[in-house]
Amino acid sequence: MPNYMSPVRPWITVGVLLVAFALLHGVSHGEATVAHQALRELPLELGNWAGIEKPLSDRILQAVGVTDYLNRSYFSDEDGSVQLYVGYYSSQSSGDTIHSPKNCLPGSGWDPVQSDRASIALSSTHRIVVNEYIVQRGPERQLVFYWYQGRGRITASEYSSKFWMVTDAISRHRTDGALVRVITPIPGSEGEARERLENFTRLVFPNLETFIPK
Protein backbone atom coordinates (compact mmCIF):
# COMPACT_ATOMS: atom_id res chain seq x y z
CA MET A 1 0.00 0.00 0.00
CA PRO A 2 1.41 3.44 -0.89
CA ASN A 3 2.43 5.61 2.03
CA TYR A 4 0.55 8.84 1.31
CA MET A 5 1.61 10.42 4.60
CA SER A 6 5.37 10.38 4.00
CA PRO A 7 5.56 13.69 2.04
CA VAL A 8 3.55 15.39 4.79
CA ARG A 9 5.82 14.47 7.69
CA PRO A 10 8.66 16.92 6.88
CA TRP A 11 6.12 19.74 6.75
CA ILE A 12 4.67 18.71 10.11
CA THR A 13 8.17 18.87 11.59
CA VAL A 14 8.75 22.29 10.03
CA GLY A 15 5.42 23.50 11.38
CA VAL A 16 6.20 22.29 14.90
CA LEU A 17 9.60 24.01 14.83
CA LEU A 18 8.06 27.26 13.58
CA VAL A 19 5.46 27.20 16.35
CA ALA A 20 8.20 26.43 18.88
CA PHE A 21 10.29 29.34 17.59
CA ALA A 22 7.33 31.71 17.89
CA LEU A 23 6.60 30.56 21.43
CA LEU A 24 10.22 30.86 22.49
CA HIS A 25 10.47 34.34 20.98
CA GLY A 26 7.35 35.33 22.88
CA VAL A 27 8.73 34.27 26.27
CA SER A 28 12.35 35.29 25.72
CA HIS A 29 12.00 38.66 27.43
CA GLY A 30 10.48 37.09 30.55
CA GLU A 31 12.86 34.18 30.91
CA ALA A 32 14.13 33.37 34.38
CA THR A 33 17.84 33.67 35.07
CA VAL A 34 19.16 30.49 36.68
CA ALA A 35 22.54 30.50 38.45
CA HIS A 36 24.88 27.64 37.68
CA GLN A 37 28.29 26.54 38.93
CA ALA A 38 31.09 26.98 36.37
CA LEU A 39 31.81 23.72 34.56
CA ARG A 40 35.57 24.19 34.92
CA GLU A 41 35.11 23.45 38.62
CA LEU A 42 34.08 19.87 37.91
CA PRO A 43 36.86 17.74 39.45
CA LEU A 44 39.83 16.87 37.26
CA GLU A 45 40.20 13.65 39.25
CA LEU A 46 37.27 11.23 39.14
CA GLY A 47 38.01 7.92 40.81
CA ASN A 48 41.09 6.52 39.06
CA TRP A 49 40.66 8.94 36.13
CA ALA A 50 42.76 12.11 35.70
CA GLY A 51 41.57 14.86 33.37
CA ILE A 52 43.39 17.24 31.02
CA GLU A 53 41.74 20.40 29.68
CA LYS A 54 41.24 20.59 25.90
CA PRO A 55 40.11 24.19 25.19
CA LEU A 56 38.02 24.73 22.07
CA SER A 57 39.02 27.32 19.48
CA ASP A 58 37.24 30.67 19.30
CA ARG A 59 35.83 29.66 15.90
CA ILE A 60 34.18 26.53 17.34
CA LEU A 61 32.91 28.38 20.40
CA GLN A 62 31.31 31.00 18.20
CA ALA A 63 29.69 28.29 16.08
CA VAL A 64 28.19 26.34 18.99
CA GLY A 65 27.17 29.45 20.95
CA VAL A 66 27.55 27.94 24.43
CA THR A 67 27.28 29.97 27.62
CA ASP A 68 29.76 27.65 29.37
CA TYR A 69 31.51 24.47 28.39
CA LEU A 70 33.91 21.75 29.47
CA ASN A 71 36.08 19.75 27.09
CA ARG A 72 38.52 17.27 28.67
CA SER A 73 40.34 14.05 28.05
CA TYR A 74 40.37 11.69 31.02
CA PHE A 75 43.00 8.98 31.36
CA SER A 76 43.30 5.91 33.55
CA ASP A 77 46.24 3.51 33.73
CA GLU A 78 43.75 0.67 34.13
CA ASP A 79 40.95 1.69 31.75
CA GLY A 80 42.38 3.81 28.92
CA SER A 81 40.94 7.16 27.83
CA VAL A 82 37.60 8.96 27.59
CA GLN A 83 36.76 12.38 26.21
CA LEU A 84 34.11 14.40 28.08
CA TYR A 85 32.32 17.38 26.55
CA VAL A 86 29.57 19.39 28.26
CA GLY A 87 28.06 22.38 26.51
CA TYR A 88 25.74 24.51 28.68
CA TYR A 89 23.24 27.10 27.42
CA SER A 90 21.73 29.52 29.90
CA SER A 91 19.02 30.32 27.33
CA GLN A 92 17.92 28.75 24.05
CA SER A 93 15.23 31.28 23.26
CA SER A 94 17.37 33.78 21.36
CA GLY A 95 18.87 31.62 18.61
CA ASP A 96 21.72 29.75 20.34
CA THR A 97 20.48 26.19 20.69
CA ILE A 98 22.08 22.82 21.39
CA HIS A 99 23.77 21.28 18.36
CA SER A 100 23.25 17.56 17.86
CA PRO A 101 26.51 15.54 17.72
CA LYS A 102 25.06 13.43 14.90
CA ASN A 103 25.42 16.54 12.73
CA CYS A 104 28.79 17.69 14.10
CA LEU A 105 30.73 14.41 14.08
CA PRO A 106 30.61 13.90 10.28
CA GLY A 107 31.87 17.47 9.87
CA SER A 108 35.02 16.51 11.78
CA GLY A 109 35.63 13.46 9.59
CA TRP A 110 33.94 10.81 11.74
CA ASP A 111 31.25 8.81 9.93
CA PRO A 112 28.51 7.06 11.94
CA VAL A 113 28.47 3.35 11.14
CA GLN A 114 26.03 2.22 13.84
CA SER A 115 23.47 3.96 16.06
CA ASP A 116 21.31 2.77 18.91
CA ARG A 117 20.13 3.67 22.40
CA ALA A 118 21.84 2.48 25.58
CA SER A 119 20.22 2.12 29.00
CA ILE A 120 22.74 2.78 31.76
CA ALA A 121 22.08 1.76 35.35
CA LEU A 122 23.36 4.54 37.61
CA SER A 123 22.14 2.72 40.71
CA SER A 124 19.79 -0.11 41.60
CA THR A 125 16.81 2.23 41.12
CA HIS A 126 17.97 4.84 38.60
CA ARG A 127 18.62 4.43 34.88
CA ILE A 128 19.19 6.87 32.06
CA VAL A 129 18.74 6.26 28.34
CA VAL A 130 21.38 7.79 26.07
CA ASN A 131 22.25 7.82 22.38
CA GLU A 132 24.94 5.33 21.40
CA TYR A 133 26.95 5.78 18.21
CA ILE A 134 29.90 3.96 16.71
CA VAL A 135 31.83 6.32 14.45
CA GLN A 136 34.76 5.62 12.15
CA ARG A 137 37.51 7.63 10.48
CA GLY A 138 39.80 5.49 8.37
CA PRO A 139 40.83 2.49 10.49
CA GLU A 140 39.97 4.25 13.78
CA ARG A 141 36.67 3.59 15.56
CA GLN A 142 35.11 5.31 18.57
CA LEU A 143 32.10 4.71 20.78
CA VAL A 144 29.98 7.76 21.58
CA PHE A 145 27.32 8.31 24.25
CA TYR A 146 25.39 11.57 24.36
CA TRP A 147 22.26 12.95 25.95
CA TYR A 148 20.43 16.19 26.68
CA GLN A 149 20.23 17.32 30.30
CA GLY A 150 18.64 20.27 32.04
CA ARG A 151 15.79 21.55 34.18
CA GLY A 152 15.67 18.16 35.93
CA ARG A 153 15.22 16.18 32.71
CA ILE A 154 17.51 13.70 30.93
CA THR A 155 16.54 12.64 27.41
CA ALA A 156 18.19 10.97 24.44
CA SER A 157 15.71 12.23 21.84
CA GLU A 158 16.46 15.57 20.20
CA TYR A 159 12.75 16.06 19.48
CA SER A 160 11.73 15.26 23.06
CA SER A 161 14.39 17.66 24.29
CA LYS A 162 12.96 20.47 22.14
CA PHE A 163 9.39 19.61 23.16
CA TRP A 164 10.24 19.85 26.86
CA MET A 165 12.24 23.02 26.26
CA VAL A 166 9.16 24.70 24.79
CA THR A 167 6.93 23.29 27.54
CA ASP A 168 9.29 24.54 30.27
CA ALA A 169 9.63 27.90 28.54
CA ILE A 170 5.88 28.38 28.83
CA SER A 171 5.32 26.87 32.27
CA ARG A 172 8.61 27.71 34.03
CA HIS A 173 10.07 30.53 31.87
CA ARG A 174 13.26 28.50 31.45
CA THR A 175 15.09 27.13 28.39
CA ASP A 176 18.50 26.43 29.94
CA GLY A 177 20.05 23.05 29.27
CA ALA A 178 23.14 21.13 28.28
CA LEU A 179 24.49 18.55 25.89
CA VAL A 180 26.67 15.87 27.49
CA ARG A 181 28.90 13.70 25.29
CA VAL A 182 31.45 11.02 26.21
CA ILE A 183 33.69 9.26 23.68
CA THR A 184 36.18 6.41 23.95
CA PRO A 185 38.34 4.62 21.36
CA ILE A 186 37.55 1.06 20.27
CA PRO A 187 41.01 -0.49 19.90
CA GLY A 188 39.67 -3.94 20.75
CA SER A 189 36.15 -5.23 21.28
CA GLU A 190 33.04 -3.05 21.30
CA GLY A 191 32.01 -4.71 24.56
CA GLU A 192 35.14 -3.49 26.36
CA ALA A 193 34.65 0.05 25.05
CA ARG A 194 30.98 0.03 26.09
CA GLU A 195 31.83 -1.17 29.60
CA ARG A 196 34.49 1.55 29.91
CA LEU A 197 32.08 4.28 28.81
CA GLU A 198 29.24 3.02 31.02
CA ASN A 199 31.54 2.93 34.07
CA PHE A 200 32.79 6.45 33.36
CA THR A 201 29.22 7.71 32.87
CA ARG A 202 28.23 6.28 36.25
CA LEU A 203 31.20 8.08 37.80
CA VAL A 204 30.69 11.50 36.19
CA PHE A 205 26.89 11.72 36.25
CA PRO A 206 26.47 12.57 39.98
CA ASN A 207 28.96 15.41 39.50
CA LEU A 208 27.08 16.78 36.49
CA GLU A 209 23.90 17.10 38.52
CA THR A 210 25.74 19.71 40.61
CA PHE A 211 26.69 21.83 37.58
CA ILE A 212 23.59 21.58 35.36
CA PRO A 213 20.64 23.30 37.09
CA LYS A 214 17.52 21.24 37.76
N, C-alpha and C positions, 0 to 999 in steps of 0.2 A: 504494500500500500504506500502511495507517495506520502512524504512528510510535508504537508502544506504549511506547517508552523515554522519550519526551519528558517525561512527568510525573515520571519517576523522577530525572532529572538534577539538579533543584534539591535534592532530598533527599540525593543523593550529595555534592553540594557542601557542604551543611550538615553532613553527617556528617564529611567530611574536615576542615572547620574546627573542629568540636567536638573531634575527636581531636587536631588541632594545638594547640588551646587547652590541652587536658589535658596534652599532652607539654611544652608551654612552661611551664605552671604547675609541673610536676614538676621542671624543671631550673632554675627561676628563682633558687632559693637558692644554686645552685652555679655561677652564670654568671661567666665570666671578665671581669675589668675590663680594657678595652683603652684605652690612652692615645691621644688624638688631638690634633692641632694645631688651635687655634681657627680657625674659618672666617673670622673677620674679618681674619686675617693673609694671606688670599689677596690677591695684588697688585691694587691699584686700577687699575694701568696694565698692559694686556695688548696687546702690539704697538701698533697705532695706536688702540686703544680706551682710553677713560678712564672709570672707574666712579664712580658716586655712590651712597652708602648710602640705602636706602629701608627704615627700620625698620618692623617690623610692630607693630600695636597689641597691648596686653596681652590683649585679648579673643581675637584670632586666635591668639596664641602659646599661650594656655590651651587653645584648641580643638584645635590640631594636636599639642600635647604634645611638641615637639622638645626635645632636649638642647642643641643648638646650631644656629644657622641663619645663612644669608647671603641677603640680598635686595638686589640692586643693579640699577641701570640703567647700561648701558655705552653710550657715544656715540663715534662716529667721524665726522670731517668727510667722509670718503670713502664710508663704508658705511652710515651711519644710526644706528639704535639697536637694542639688544637688552636684554631683561631676563633676569637670571640669579637663580634661586632654588635654594638647596641647604638641605634640611632633614635634619639628622643626629640619629639616635637611638642612644644608647649601649646601650640595651636595648629589646627589643620583647616581652619576656616578661611584663610586668606591666600590660599594658593599653594603653600608648601605642604605637601602630603607625603605619606610614606611610600617609598618606591619598592615595588616587589622585586626580590632577588631573582625571580625567574626571568625578569627582563634585563637585569643588570649583569648577571653572570655570563650570558653569551657575548655581551659587549666587551668583556675582558678576556675573551678567547676560550671560555669554558662552555662546552656544549652539554646540555642535559641528555643523558642516555637512559635514565630511569627515574620515575617519580612515583611517590606513594605518600601515605600518611603513617606516622609512627605514634604509638601510645606509650608514654613513658610514665612509669610508676615512680612518683616522688616520695611516696610513703605508702603504708598499707591501706590508706584511705583516700589518697589524693593522686590523680593522674592528670596529665595534660596531653593533648593531641597536637602534634606538630607536623609541618611539611617535611618530607624526607626526599632528597634528591641525590642521585649519583651523577656527577659531572666529569667530563673528560676533556683533556687538552693534550693531544698527541698520545704518548704512552701513559701519561699521568692520570690518575683517577682520584677523586675526592668525594667524601660523603658530607652532605649538607643537611642540617636541621635549621628550620626557621619558623618563627611564629610572631604574631602580633599581640602586644601586651599593653594594657593601660586601663585606667578607670575601674580596676578590679576585674577585668576580663582578660582571658587568654584564648585566642582563637587561631586556627590554622588558615581558615578561609579568608581570602582577601575581600570577598563580597560580604561575608558576615561581619568582618571588621569595619567595613564602610557603613553597613546598615546600623551597627551599634554606635558608630561615631555620630551618625545623623540623629539617632534616637537620643543619645546622651547630650547632644548639642541642644536639642529641644527641651528635654526634661531636666538636665543638670547644668546647662550652659557650659559644657566642657567638650573639647575635641582633642585634648592632649593624649599622647600615646607613643608607643615605641615599637620598633622592629628589632627583634633579637635573632641573631644568626650565629651558629657555631659550625665550624668546618674542620675536618680532619682528613689527612691523606689515607689512601687505601693501598699500602705497599704489599699487603698480603691478602687475607680473606676479608670479604665484606662483613662477616660476622664479628671479627675482631674490631674493625673500625666502628661498627654500630655499638658494640659494648663500650668502647672507649668514649664515644660521644654521649651515650646515655648516662654513663657514670659522671662525666663532666657536667652534663646538664643538671643532674641531681645535686651536684655540688654547688653550682653557680646560681641556681634558681632562687634559693632562699635569700641570697644577697641581692638579687635583682629586685625583689619585692620591697626592699628598703629604698631603692633609687628610682623606681617607676611608680608615681603616685597612684593610689587606688581610688 
